[in-house]
């Protein structure tokens, strides 16, 4: 999975089983095999849904790190400690924009029900105009203009994932001064929710900001991101 970890954290590809090793996520069975055979320190940075996989990461002494509160609790339930850190900016910059009249929803085609499709369908039936980010673009395409096209007319975002997912979108919208209904992160632009009524209330509350920009929110989100990556020090 291409999340640009090498560029963000200035790391090399895996090359030596006798040197400290950082594994970003546990999405592949091969990653678990590497951890099992590694002979030095291992830090596993859990990125979201990968924490639900069991590839052998917890079978040996690993240092666990994540930016997701729910992931931290999931790892800790098995008795392992997991360091909760701030999310990284992931090469994004502050880019406050004038808020439009549409809603953006993160809902990849790969797992629509998990990401709240039922609620999104109900909102659409209620007359809300929703732009769906369904994962159809590569990371390169997204960063080379598609993100701007998708976000340019919105005033609020929805990332309704049950466990984790959409973290990158939450950060991108936050740095544009856009609030997001989500339980994934605890960033300043995140509005927690429990039911569709909470989602509708948040949407209605945010309509007052249509036509305005919120550089103050973008700055608060920026300040609440991890720019130093001190968790890499072992």
N, C-alpha and C positions, 0 to 999 in steps of 0.2 A: 504494500500500500504506500502511495507516494504522499507523505505529509511533510516532505522537505526537512526531515529531522537533521540530515547531514548539514544542510545550510544553516539551519537555526542554531544548532548546538556545536557546529564546527568539529564534527567527528568523522573518523575514517570508517570504511567498511570493516567488518569482522575479519581479523587476520592472524590472531595469536591466542591459543587457548590458555596460555600461561600469563596473560596480562588482563587487567581489569576490563570488564565487558559491560556495555550498556545495551540492553535489548528493549527496543521501543515496541511495546505491545506483544501480545501472544496470539497473533492472528493465524500463524502457520504452525503445523505440527513440527516442521523442521526447526523452528525456533526453540521449541521445547527440547528437541534432541540435542541441539547445540549447548543449551544450558546444562543438560545432564552430563555432557562430556567435558564441560569447561573445568579447568583446574585452578582458576583464580577467582577473584571477587566478581559477583554478578549484581548489577542493579537492573531491575525490571521496571520500566516506566509504563504503567498501564494507561492506555489511551481511551478506554471506554468499554464497549461491548466485548472486547477481547478478554476482559477479566472473567467472563463467564466460561471461557474455554479452559480445559484442564489438560495441558500438554506436558505436565510434569514440572512446572515451575515451582510449585509449592512442595515438591518432594525433596528439595535440597535447600540449603541456606542461601536465600536470595534477599537482597535489600529491595523492598517494594516502595515505589513512588507513584503518585498520581495527582492530577489536578481536579479530579472528580470526587466530590463528597460521597456519592453513592458507591463509587468504586472502592473508596477507602473503607467504608463500612462492610462491603462485601468481602474484601480481602481479610479484614480484621475478624470476621465471624469465625474463621477457621483457626484463630489464635495467632496469626501472623501480624506483625506490626507493619503499618503502611504510612509513609510520610505524605501528608497532604500539602501540596505546593500551589502557588498561584499559576493560572494558565499563562502560557507564553504568547507573545504578540504574533508569532508565526509570520514574520516579515511584513505584517500590516502596519499602517501608519494612521494617525488621526485624519479623518476625512469627513468632517461634519457636512451634512447636506440639508437642503430644504425638504421637509417631509411632504410626501404626496398623499394620495387618497386610497392607496391599496394596501393590502396585507400580504406579507411574505410568509410562506410556510415551508419549513424544511421537512420533506417527506420523500425520501428516495424510493424509486420503483422496486428496489430489492426487498424492502420490508415495510410496505406502506402501513399495514395495520399496527405494527410496533411503534411507528412514528405518528400515530394519531389520525389516520385517514378517516375513521368513523366520525370524529369530532369535526374534521375539516369538511366532510360532506354535509354535516348538519349546518355548519356555518354558511356554506354556499347556498343551501336551501333557504337559509334565512336572509339571503340577499347580500352577503358580504363578498366583495371582490377579492379573490385570493390568487396570488402568484405562487406557483408551486416550484420549489427547487427540488427536482426529482433525481439529481445525480447523473444527468445525461451528458455532462461535460467533464473533460479531464481537468486536473488541477491547473495545467498550463492554460487551457482555454478559459477557465474560470477567472484566473488572475490577469489574463490579457484582454479583459473587456467585458466578459459575460457577467461578472459580478456586478459591475456598474449598471448594466442594462436591467438586471433583475431587481436591484435595490433602488433604482432612481425614482420610482413612483410610490414608494411605500412609506407608511408612518408607524408601523408596528410589525414585529416579527413573531412567529409561532414556532417553537421547537418543543413539541409535545412528546418526545421520546420517553418511554417508560423508565429506562435505566440510564442510558447515556447515548449521545448521538447529536450531531449538529453543533458541537462546541465551536468549530471554526466559524460557522455562520453567526453564532451568538457574538463572538469577538468582532467579526467584520461589521455587524450591524451596530454594536456598541460604539465602535470607533467612528461610525457615521452619525452618532447621536440618536440611535434608534433603540427603543426599549423592546424587550423580547419576553413573551410569556414562556417560561421554562423553569424546570426544576433541575436542570443539568449542572449549572454553575451557580455560584453565589455572587456574581459580578454586579456592579451598581445598576446595570441596565436590565437585570433579570427580574421578572415579576413572577413569583411563585403561584402555583395553581393546584387545585384539587378536583375541580369539576368543570364541565362546560360552562356553567354559570359564571365561574371565576374568569374563564377565558373571555366570555362576552363582556363582562364588566370591565376587564382590562382594555379591551378594544374600544369600548365606548368612552372610557376615561381618557384614552390617548387621542381621540379625535380632535380634542381641543388644540392639539399642537400641529395639526395639518397646516401647511403653509409657512411654518416656522422652522428654524434650525436650533439644535441644542449642542453647541460646542462645549458647554460645561459638562454635559454627560459624557461626551467623547473623551474629555480630559480625565474625568474620574475613572472611566474604564481603563484608559491608558495607564494611569497611576496604579491601578489595581492588578496590572499584569506583571509577570515575572520577566525582568529585563537582564537579570544578572546570572540566573541559572546556578546558584550556589549549591543546589542539591547534587550537582555533578562532582563536587569535592568529596572525596571519600577518605 
